[in-house]
Amino acid sequence: MRTVDLSPLYRSFIGLDHLASLMDSAQRSSEKQSGFPPYNIEALDEDKYQITMAVAGFSEQELSLQSENNTLIVTGEKSNKDAQQERKFIHQGIAERNFERKFQLGDHIKVLGAELENGLLVIDLEREVPEAMKPRKIEIGSGKLIENS
């Protein structure tokens, strides 16, 4: 895997150093994460998204979702390791190992909820742009604001 030096971005992005540090941290975190569990990210609508993770063998009690500082952290911890060690597998294709998967969320992305069904964890997300940040039309010469609908 190639490493990219992002330090020139810190010098040339005046006021946007936050963007450069986000890119840098995303690169570092993607190098650390394994490919387990597999997942899909779908755009359902212009402002609606869905993450689907294959978490076969995990129950709702063994999964944890946490959202903080524009990062969604999904954690899976198997609780009965002692019971697993007593089992004798001829072939074990279902990976029942602990995991932590981090997703960087864009600004104003909110986690609406999550459901677990048939071994798939489905997480619904939505972009909620505040009214103050939505585009507005300004009529020329009157100084009046016309709301864009």
N, C-alpha and C positions, 0 to 999 in steps of 0.2 A: 504494500500500500504506500502511496506517495504522501509525503508530508509537505504542507504548503506553509510558507512563512507569511503571516499576515501582519507583521510589524509595520510595513510601509503604509498600511491602511490607517494605523493610529496617527501617523504624521499628516496624512492628506485629508482625512475626514474631520474637519473642524466642527464640533458639535454633534457629530455622528459616531463618536468613539464607542458608544453603546452598541451600535450595529457591528462594528469590527470585533468587539469582545464577544458578542453573541455568536458570530461566525467562528471565532476561535474556540469557544467552549463547545459548540456543536461538533466541530471537528474532533476535539479531544474525546467527547463522550461517545461518538460513533465508533471510535477506534477501540474503546474499552468494552462496548456492549457486544455480547454474543448474538447469534441469530435465533436464540431461543427466548420466548416462544415465537413462532411465526405470526405475522399480523398483516392486515390490509388497512389502508386508509382510503376512504371514499369521500368524494365531494357529492353530497346528495342534492344540494341546491347552492345558490350563490353564497349563502351564509350558513349553511348546515353541513356538518361533516360527521363521519362515523369511523371509529376505529374498531376493527374486529380482530380479536386475538384467539388463537387456538390454544386452549388451556385444558386439554383432555386430562382427566384424573384429578383435577382440583375442584373442591367444593367452594361454595360462597364464603364459608368461614375461613378458608385458607387463602383467599384473595383479598387484597387491600388496594384501594385507590386513594391517592392524595394529590391535591392540586395546590401548588404554592409557587409564587414568583414566576408565573408563565411557564411552569413545568408541571406536567402530569406524570406522576410516578405510580406505576402498577407493580405490585409486589405479590409474589406467590410463595408461600411457605408450607411445605408438607409437614403435618403435625405428627404422624405416627411412623417415625423412622424405625422404631423397635419392631413393629409388626411387619415392616417391609423386609427386615433382615432375616426374619424367620421364614419368609417365602423363598422357594427355590425355583428360579426361572430357568427354563431351557433357552428361551429367547425373550429379551426385554426390549421391545421397540417403542414403548410409550415412555417418554422421558418424564419421570416424576421428580425432577430436581427443582430446587428453589430458584427463583429468578427475581430480577428487578429490571424493569424496562422503563426508560425515561423518554418522554416526548416533549419537545419544546413547543409551546403554544404561542401563537401570534398574539398581538395586542387585542384586547377585548374578546378573546375566545373564552367562553364559559362552558364548563362541563355540565350538561343537563342531567345525565343519569347513566346508569349502567345496568345491564341484565346479563345473566348467565343462563344459557340454554343449549343443550346438546353439545357441551364441551367448548362452546364459543362464547367468549366474553365480548359483548357489544357495548361500546361507549359512545354516547351521543354528545356532540359538541355543537355550539352555535356561536357565531360572531354577533355581538351586541354592541353596535357602534353608538356612543352617546349622542344625543341630539345636538350638542354643541359642536360635534365634529363632522356632522353630516353636511353635504354641500348645500349652499344657500344662494338664491338669486338676489342680486341687489339692483333695483331699478335706477337707471342713470338719471341724475338731475333731481330726484325727489328726496333722496336720503332715506327712503322707506325700504324695508326688508320684505321680500316676497318669499314665503316658504315654498320650497321645492317639494312637490308631491309625487 
